[in-house]
Amino acid sequence: MAFKPFKTLLFGFAFSPSLKANVYEATRLANYFEAALILLHVGEKTKEKENQFQQLLKECPIKPNEIQTYWEEGNPITTLANACVKYNIDLLLLGALKRENVVKYYLGSIARKLTRQAPCSVLLMLNPSVERSPCKHIVVNGFDSPQTHETVEAAFYVGTSLNTEKITLVEEISESRVAIAVNDDRSLRKATLRKEKIDREEKLRVTDIVEKIPATKRDGLKWETQSIFGRRGYSIGHYARVVRADLLVMNAQEERRFYHRFFPRDLEHILAELPTDVLIIHSKSHG
């Protein structure tokens, strides 16, 4: 199934020092995606908080056509996950700033659990800002997986919406696929040739994924492939950090035999130490 554009976004906001940056980021994104935005505060509703938040919304320079605000009390994880179902959310936004004391907890424990439980895609906004920081470079996983086509198409959709300059599709290749003991010149050459063969095969596979995306959905976007030999999840996160990517796009789930979905270990690596903003695509065709 082809990727379907984000039509409804949900942002769970908290009254923290990063509230303004997060709200500005959420309203901008909803506008760029031409989507409706639902803002949900999990906590007590007071007149003072309501007035403060409404004033903040009025000051937002860029807003989508449709915004709704809700207030609910309860467990943040359960409440947000249930709201995603209740409001038929396509993309859940979660944000915090590095300098906040709660960032490790908020982007670790809560984000990890919501990523598992949310029935939709999740965007972890590591660097929200009042003034927009352009999304110049997107890195997306090119894993050999049934979900990857949809994830790659989502990356091109986001890139087009945000006017991104470049998309890099990364194929992480396990060193075990080479599986040749190098102890002399002959074995070294054999291992090198095998790596080059695997690299060519992976580039052809990923290129085929991109070429299957309708041309109208990728026109104007520069893209390239990059093979990395290393541990899955860790390698792509390290690569995104080294090239200073503005966004890393990943599959939300994988499949084993009998179509059993599971939370992939590579996402655990990513969530343990976020390299940049991370968009995790929930494949509804496999949900």
BELDA-V38045 format. One record per residue. N is the residue number from 1. RES is the residue in one small letter. SS is DSSP state (H for helix, E for strand, C for the rest). PHI is phi as a letter, one per 40 degrees, with the letter a starting at -180 (* if undefined). Layout:
# BELDA-V38045
N | RES | SS | PHI
N | RES | SS | PHI
This chain:
# BELDA-V38045
1 | m | C | *
2 | a | C | c
3 | f | C | c
4 | k | C | b
5 | p | C | d
6 | f | C | c
7 | k | C | b
8 | t | E | b
9 | l | E | b
10 | l | E | b
11 | f | E | b
12 | g | E | c
13 | f | E | b
14 | a | C | b
15 | f | C | c
16 | s | C | b
17 | p | C | d
18 | s | C | c
19 | l | H | d
20 | k | H | c
21 | a | H | c
22 | n | H | c
23 | v | H | c
24 | y | H | c
25 | e | H | c
26 | a | H | c
27 | t | H | c
28 | r | H | c
29 | l | H | c
30 | a | H | c
31 | n | H | c
32 | y | H | c
33 | f | C | c
34 | e | C | f
35 | a | C | b
36 | a | E | c
37 | l | E | b
38 | i | E | b
39 | l | E | b
40 | l | E | b
41 | h | E | b
42 | v | E | c
43 | g | C | i
44 | e | C | c
45 | k | C | c
46 | t | C | b
47 | k | H | c
48 | e | H | c
49 | k | H | c
50 | e | H | c
51 | n | H | c
52 | q | H | c
53 | f | H | c
54 | q | H | c
55 | q | H | c
56 | l | H | c
57 | l | H | c
58 | k | H | c
59 | e | H | c
60 | c | C | c
61 | p | C | c
62 | i | C | b
63 | k | C | b
64 | p | C | c
65 | n | C | c
66 | e | C | b
67 | i | E | b
68 | q | E | b
69 | t | E | b
70 | y | E | b
71 | w | E | b
72 | e | E | a
73 | e | C | b
74 | g | C | i
75 | n | C | c
76 | p | H | d
77 | i | H | c
78 | t | H | c
79 | t | H | c
80 | l | H | c
81 | a | H | c
82 | n | H | c
83 | a | H | c
84 | c | H | c
85 | v | H | c
86 | k | H | d
87 | y | C | b
88 | n | C | f
89 | i | C | c
90 | d | C | c
91 | l | E | a
92 | l | E | c
93 | l | E | b
94 | l | E | b
95 | g | E | a
96 | a | C | a
97 | l | C | b
98 | k | C | d
99 | r | C | c
100 | e | C | c
101 | n | C | c
102 | v | C | c
103 | v | H | c
104 | k | H | c
105 | y | H | c
106 | y | H | c
107 | l | H | c
108 | g | H | b
109 | s | H | c
110 | i | H | c
111 | a | H | c
112 | r | H | c
113 | k | H | c
114 | l | H | c
115 | t | H | c
116 | r | H | c
117 | q | H | c
118 | a | C | c
119 | p | C | c
120 | c | C | a
121 | s | E | c
122 | v | E | b
123 | l | E | b
124 | l | E | c
125 | m | E | c
126 | l | C | c
127 | n | C | b
128 | p | C | c
129 | s | C | a
130 | v | C | c
131 | e | C | c
132 | r | C | c
133 | s | C | b
134 | p | C | d
135 | c | C | c
136 | k | C | c
137 | h | E | b
138 | i | E | b
139 | v | E | b
140 | v | E | b
141 | n | E | c
142 | g | C | b
143 | f | C | d
144 | d | C | c
145 | s | C | a
146 | p | C | d
147 | q | C | c
148 | t | H | c
149 | h | H | d
150 | e | H | c
151 | t | H | c
152 | v | H | c
153 | e | H | c
154 | a | H | c
155 | a | H | c
156 | f | H | c
157 | y | H | c
158 | v | H | c
159 | g | H | c
160 | t | H | c
161 | s | H | c
162 | l | C | c
163 | n | C | f
164 | t | C | c
165 | e | C | c
166 | k | E | a
167 | i | E | b
168 | t | E | b
169 | l | E | c
170 | v | E | b
171 | e | E | b
172 | e | E | c
173 | i | E | b
174 | s | C | c
175 | e | H | c
176 | s | H | c
177 | r | H | c
178 | v | C | c
179 | a | C | f
180 | i | C | b
181 | a | C | c
182 | v | C | c
183 | n | C | b
184 | d | C | a
185 | d | H | c
186 | r | H | c
187 | s | H | c
188 | l | H | c
189 | r | H | c
190 | k | H | c
191 | a | H | c
192 | t | H | c
193 | l | H | c
194 | r | H | c
195 | k | H | c
196 | e | H | c
197 | k | H | c
198 | i | H | c
199 | d | H | d
200 | r | H | c
201 | e | H | c
202 | e | H | c
203 | k | H | c
204 | l | H | c
205 | r | H | c
206 | v | H | c
207 | t | H | c
208 | d | H | c
209 | i | H | c
210 | v | H | c
211 | e | H | c
212 | k | C | c
213 | i | C | c
214 | p | C | d
215 | a | H | d
216 | t | H | c
217 | k | H | c
218 | r | C | b
219 | d | C | c
220 | g | C | g
221 | l | C | b
222 | k | E | c
223 | w | E | a
224 | e | E | a
225 | t | E | b
226 | q | E | a
227 | s | E | c
228 | i | E | b
229 | f | E | c
230 | g | C | i
231 | r | C | c
232 | r | C | c
233 | g | C | g
234 | y | H | c
235 | s | H | c
236 | i | H | c
237 | g | H | c
238 | h | H | c
239 | y | H | c
240 | a | H | c
241 | r | H | c
242 | v | H | c
243 | v | C | c
244 | r | C | f
245 | a | C | c
246 | d | C | c
247 | l | E | a
248 | l | E | b
249 | v | E | b
250 | m | E | b
251 | n | E | c
252 | a | C | c
253 | q | C | a
254 | e | E | b
255 | e | E | b
256 | r | C | b
257 | r | H | c
258 | f | H | g
259 | y | H | f
260 | h | C | c
261 | r | E | c
262 | f | E | a
263 | f | C | c
264 | p | C | c
265 | r | H | c
266 | d | H | c
267 | l | H | c
268 | e | H | c
269 | h | H | c
270 | i | H | c
271 | l | H | c
272 | a | H | c
273 | e | C | a
274 | l | C | c
275 | p | C | c
276 | t | C | a
277 | d | E | c
278 | v | E | b
279 | l | E | b
280 | i | E | b
281 | i | E | c
282 | h | C | c
283 | s | C | c
284 | k | H | c
285 | s | H | c
286 | h | H | b
287 | g | C | c
